[in-house]
Amino acid sequence: ASVEAVLQRYENAPPQEREGMVAELREAMMAASSASAEAALATPPAAATVAETPPVPQIQQQEPPMEPTMGFPTEYAVTKPEEEAVPAPTGSYEDLALAATTLDATTVSSLISSGLEMDETTTDAAFRAIVNAVDRAEALDQPLSGDIPVMLHHVFDADMKHLLTREKETTNVTCMMPEQAGANRIGMNYIFDDSAHKDLPLEEGRRCEGGTCCDKCSRNIFPTFASQAETSFDAYPELTGLTFNDLADVSAATILQFTRLIERVRRTIAHEYGLPLKTILPLQAYSRKYVAGSIQQGGGGGEGDFVTLHTDEATHDGYHYSCVLYLSTQGEDFEGGNFVFNDPDPNAKKTKNAYFDPDDPDAKIEKVSSFDEDDDYNEVEYATLAEEIRKAGRVFTPYGPSRGAAVIFSSGWENMHEVEQITAGTRYCVPCFFTTCPVPDAAYDQMVQGKPKTNEDIADDWLHLLLAHRKEDAHESLGRVKELLMKWHYICAPLSEH
């Protein structure tokens, strides 16, 4: 609390008075962090240690494993190339914490290069200082400093290192795509009947249209992808309904926090699938609200109380990797609403209980039960029949959402999924979809300001594309979001990684 108070006075003070406040701020931070600092200096793995390759979390396979599985080494998803040893740090953890919270980007960069790392407390304090600096610049109608994107990049780097120390459950699955020769055999059933989606003839392989995907596919569950503070509606109220298309009335804190979470997902995808970070771009990300008893109106961002069985890459051929980040908890905020992977049962045999025969779509197949259209029946009986049809020959893997958890997976037909009906309450989440389709250089040439060449250019892009808080018509908004997504890597990664 004392650190926050001193830091607030420091940030509100005019520049000529800040130099005299540095000693007071340093003393407050040293007193608050003395215990963690001593531990950090005493043991190599702590916050003030020499940077090393992050510890490799153990991948936990679901039991029993579903066949067929990929069979590639389980350490694949978390293996990183060996790095050269770095020299001993040239400063202390207190120096790094002070520099981070006062946005001294030059000192932070130097200390991190020497081997120090920001722990989670320092990372969050740095992020809050960035938010305050952005708010102050907007209030004074000033441009953003080039130090802002530098500090954001350090926050993103630290976030990823922290995530690699947390629990993760990975299931490797065989990549699947529609049979090229048989994709049209289902005809209009597949297009107009959502229940026929599961009957599309598939073959092994990764379609990844227009992009360059990893040839391995998987499902990853992170129970603590984000902290409770990072997903707080009290701190970030607009998270309940955020879209990049309408940011005029969204606080800088919420915009920056939302961007921080999406960037964490992007970096996780690059890490899990061994892809260069610059080849992965978000194609869509928004907050989604599910309300019990409601019917969805409009597109994917509209309210509803369930999501039918689908494949993300079938929805949009540019969706190559997917994530759902949860902002509420099942059993506390809502009931029902499981996220469910829906797979063919490898042990199922074709019987009269088959609803659809992909080898003979025109054949008359007996129904799951002896239901006759002329018989008297009630809704319960009909619902039971529909559920039998839905489950015939399928294996369901449900996941009960909790706030801060995330599910990240390859977007192909190996990962068909659905959301079961919400029976009570409201369920919030952030679906986001990423592509590996490259952006043509000509697209950047057509922009008013193309690829950034300096940190000041990056700061201008942050301001223009995310933080301007200006009213826009639909055409202006569409153009800005398109430019934002194409430039995402350039504004969220340091110049050295462009």
N, C-alpha and C positions, 0 to 999 in steps of 0.2 A: 504494500500500500504506500509506503514511504517513497519507493522508487517511482511509482506511478505519479505521485504528487509532485515530486521534484521534476520528473520528466515533463509533466504537463506545464509546469512553470517555465521550464527551459524552452519548450516549443512555442509558448505564447510570448516569450520575451523578444524584444527587438534584437537584431543581430549584434549591435554594439554591446549589449549586456550579457550575451551568452558566454563569452569567454570567462567571465568572472564566476559563472555558475557551474563550470565543468568540474571543479574540485568537489563541490557539494554533491553533484550527480554521481561522480565516481565513488565517493564514500558511501552513498546510499546503496549503490549497486554491489559494492564489495561486501557490505554488511549483509545484504539480502542473499547473496550467492556464495558466502564463504564456505558453507558445508559442501555444496556441490562442487565448488572450485577445488577444495582440498581432495575430494574424491577423484576429481578429474585429473589432478596432477599426480595422484598416487597410483592410479591404475590406467594402463594403456587404453582399454576400450571406451573410457568415458568421454565426456564432451570435449575435454581439452587435450585429446590425444592426437598423435600423429595420424593423418588420414591414411586409412588402409582400405583394401577391398572390403565392402560391408560383409558382415557374417552371412553365410548362406542359410536361409531358413529351410527346414525340411519340408518337402512336399508331402502332403498326406493324401493318399489315394482313398477314394470312397470304397467301402466294403459292403458287399462283394463287388469287385471291379466289373464294369459292364463290358461286354464283348460287342464288336471288336474294339480294342484299344490300340493306340498308335504304336507303342513299343519303342519310342525313342527314349533316350536316357532321361530319367526323372529329374536330374540336375540341370537339364537343358534350359529350363525356364529361368533359372537364377544364376547361371554361370556367367561370369564376367572375365574379360581378358586380364591377365596379370598386369599390374602397374608397377612402374619403377618405384623403388623406395624413395621417400621424400626426406629431406633433412629435418632435424629437430625444430620444433616451433621457435620462432624468434620473439614471441610475445606471450602474454598470459591470457587466460580465459577472461579475466576481468577487462583487459584491454579490448578483446573482441566483443564482449557484451556491451561495453560502453560505446564502441564505434558503431555497432549495429543499431543500437537504440537512438543514437544521434545522427544516423544516416551518413556516417563518414565512410562512403563507399570505397575510397582509395585505401584506407586503413583496413577495412574489412577484407577487401580483395587480397591485400598483402598478407594478412594474418592467416587467411584460409589457404593461400598458396604455400605458406610456410608449414602447414600441417594442422592447424587448429580447425575445429568444426563447431558450428552453432548447434547447441542442444535445442530441445523443443521449446523451452521457456524463452530462450534468447530469440529463436526464430519467430515465435508469436509476438514478442515485444517489438522486433524489427518490423513485422508486418503492420502492427498498430501504428508505429511511427510513420510508415509509408502512407497509411490511410490519412493520418493527421496532416501530413505534408501535402497530399493531394487536395484535401479539403481547404487547407490554407491558401494554396495556389489558386484554387477556384474562387475563393472569397475575395482575393486580391486581384483577380483577373490577370494572373501571371502565367507564363509558360511553365511546364514541368521541367525540373532540373534533369540533366542527363544521369544524375546519381540515382534517380528513382528506378528506372529499368534495371540498372546494375544491381541494386538492392533486391528488387523483385526476383531477378535471376538467382541470386544467392538463396533467397527464401525457397524458390522452387527446387533448387539443388538439395537443400537441407531437408525439405519435405520428403523427397524421394529416399534419401538415406534413412530417415526415420521409419518410413513405410517398410523398408526391407528388413527391419528388425521385428515386425509384427507378424501375427499369425496369418497364415494363408492356407487354403485348401484347394488343391489342383486336381482335376480329373482330365486325363488325356483322352481324346476321342478321335476317331477316324474322320478326316475331312470328307464331306459329301457334297455332291452337286447333282442337278437333274441329268438324267440320261439324255445325251444329245439326240439319239435316234428315237427315243420314246417319249420325249417331253410333251409332244402334242397329242399323245394317245388319250389323255384324260379329257382333252378338248375343253369345252365350256364349263364342265363340272369344276375344274380346278380354279377357273377364273372367278366364278360366281358363287361357289359353295365353299365357305371357309372350312367346313368339316372334311372336305376332300383334300385339304392341304397335306395331311399325313399320308395320303395315298399316292402322291407324286412319285413315279419311278426314279430312283436315285442310283448313282454309281460313285465309287470312290474318286476323290479329287477335289481340288480347290479352284473354283471359278475365278474369283477375284478380278472381275472384269475391269480392264483399264488400269490395273494397279500391279504392285509387286508385293504379294503377301508371303508370309512364312508358309511352308508346305505342311506344317504341323498345326493341329487344331486342339483346343482345350476349353475348359471352364474353370474359372478361378473365383473363389469366394474369399473376400477380405472382411472378417468380422469387425475390424476397427480401421477401416480405410480412412475415416475422418473422425476427429474427436467430437465430443458433445458440444464443446465451445464453437467449433467450426461449423456446426449445423444448427446453431441456435436461432430460432425465429425471433427471440428477444433482441439479439445482437444484429441479425440480418433478416428483418421482417419480410423483405421482398423476395426471399427465397421461395416463398409459397407459390409464386407465379411468375418467375423471371423468364424472359425471352430476350435474346440479343436485339430483336427488332424494335423493342420499345424500352429505352433506358432513360428517357427524359426525366422521370420522377423517381428513379431508383438511386439510392445513396451510393456514393463512391465506395463505401465499406462493403456493401453487398455485391456490387459489380466486381470489385477486386477479389473478394472471397470466392465468388462463383468462378471467376477465371482461374483462380489458384487451384480449385478443385478439379476443373476440367483439364488443366495442364498436368496435374498429378496423374490423372487417368491416362493422358497421352504418353507420359513418360513410363508409366507402368506397362502399357502395351508394347512400347519399344523394348523394354527390358524383358518382358515375358516371352516375346516372340523373336527376339534377336534381330530387330529391325533398326536401321539408322533413324534417329529421332526426327531428322529433317524430312523423312519420307512419309510421316504420319501427320495428317491434318484433321481437325474436327470438321464434320460436314453438317452436323446439327446437334444442338444441346439446349435443353429447356427444362423448366420445372413442370412436373405433371401432378395433377390433383385427381384423386379418385374419391368419389363420394358415394356411400351406400345408397342404393335406390335411385341413382341418377342414370340417365342414358346419354352416351357420348354424342355430342354435336360437333361437327366439323372434323378437323384433322386430329393428329396424334396428341396435341396438347389440350384437347377438349376434355371436360369432365366426363366420367363414366365410372361404372363400378366393376368392370372386368376388361380383359383384353383377350380376344380370341386367339387360337393357335396360329402362329405365323413364323416366318423366317425373315430376319432383318434384311438379308441380301436380296430376298425376293421382293421385299417392299421397295428397296432402292438399290440398284446394282452397284452403286458407289459405296454402300455400307460394307466395310470389310472387317471392322472390329467394333464391338458393342460394349456398353457398360450401363448398368443401372445403379445409381447411388441413392441410398435410402435416407429420407429425412424424418421418418416416423417409425414407430415400433409396433409390431403386431402384438395384440393383447393389452396394450396400453392406449394407443391412439386409434386403433381400428381392430376389427375382427375379420377373419377370412383373408382374402387377398394374397395367398401364397404365390410366389413366382415359381413356375413349374417348367422344368425341361421335360419334353414329351418325345420319347424315343420309341422306335420299333422294338418289340420284344424279340430278341434273338432266338428264343426257344419256342416262339409261337408257330403253329402249323396252320395251314389253310384248311378251314373247316366251314361248315354251313354258317358258323357265326361270323364269317368275314362279311363286312359291310360293303367292301369294294375290292374287286379283283383287278389289279393293274395289268395283268397279263391278258385280260379279256374284259375291257371296260363295258362292252355292250351286253355281256352275259347277264342273265337274271339270277341274282344271288339271293338265297334265302335270308330273311331278316334275322336279327339276333334272337328274337323270341317269336312266339307264335301269335303275334299281334295281327289283328284283322281290322281293316278300316271300318267295316260294318259293325264291329263289336262296340258295345258300350264301354267307355273307359273314362277315367278321370285324369286330372292333371298330374297327380302323383305317379300314376302308372306310366303315363307318357314320359314324364321326367326320368323315371327309372329306366325306361327303354332307351331314351336318348343318352343317358349316362353309360349304359351297357355298350351302345354303339361307339361312344367316344373312347372307351377304355379297351375295346376289343383289340388284341394284338399289340398293345402299347405298354411301355414302362414309364412311370411318372416319377420324377425326382423333384419334390417340392422343397422350397426354401422359404422359411418364415422371416420376413424382413425385420431388421432392427436399425434404429437410427445410427448413422455413421458407417454402416456396412455397405459393401459394393460387390456386385457380380460383374466380372469382366470375361468376355468370351469372343471367340471367332464368330463372325456373323453368318456363316454358311448354313447349309441345310442339315449339318450335323448337330446344330443347336436350335432346333425348333422349340419354341417356348410359348407360354401363355400366362395370363394372370387370372387366378380364380376370383370369383365374385367377392366383393367386399360386402359383408353382411351387416356391419355397423361401423360408424365412425368415418374418419377421413384419412386417407393414405397419401402421403407426399413422397415424391422421388424425383430424381434427375436422370432421365434417359439421355444418353449421348452416343453418337455414332461417328466413327472415324474412317477415313479413306486413305488409301495409299496411291491414289491417282495423282500423278504429278501436275503441277500448275505450269502451263507454258510460259516461257519468259516473256512472250509477247503480251500476256495479260498484265504483267507488272509494268511494261512499257506504256500501257494505255492509262495507267493511274496518274493522278496529279502528282503524287509523290510515290515513286516506285520503291524498290527495296531500300531499306534504311542503310546508310553508310556510317553513321556515327550514333553514339548513345543519345545525343540530342534528337536525332531523327526518330529513334525508337520512342523516345519520350513524346514526341509530337504525334506519333501513331497511336500511342496509348490514349492521349488526350482526344484526338480526332475520332478514333474508331470506337472508343469505349466510355470515355469520361467527360464528354463535352456537355452533357445534360441539355441538349437542344431539342426543340420540337421539330419533327420531320414528317413529311408526307410519306405515303407508302413507297413511292419510287425512290426517294432519298434513303429511306431506311433499308430497302432491299440492296441498294448499291453499297451502302456502308457495311452491312453485314457480309456481303459477298467479299468485299475487300478485306474485312477483318479475318475471315476464315482462310483466305488465300495467304494472308501475311502472318498467320498465327505463329509459325515457327520463328519468323524474324523478330516478332515483338516479345516472344517468350523465351528466347534463347540468346546467349551473349554473342557479340559480333564474331568471336573466334569460332563459333559453331555454325555460322551462316554458310 
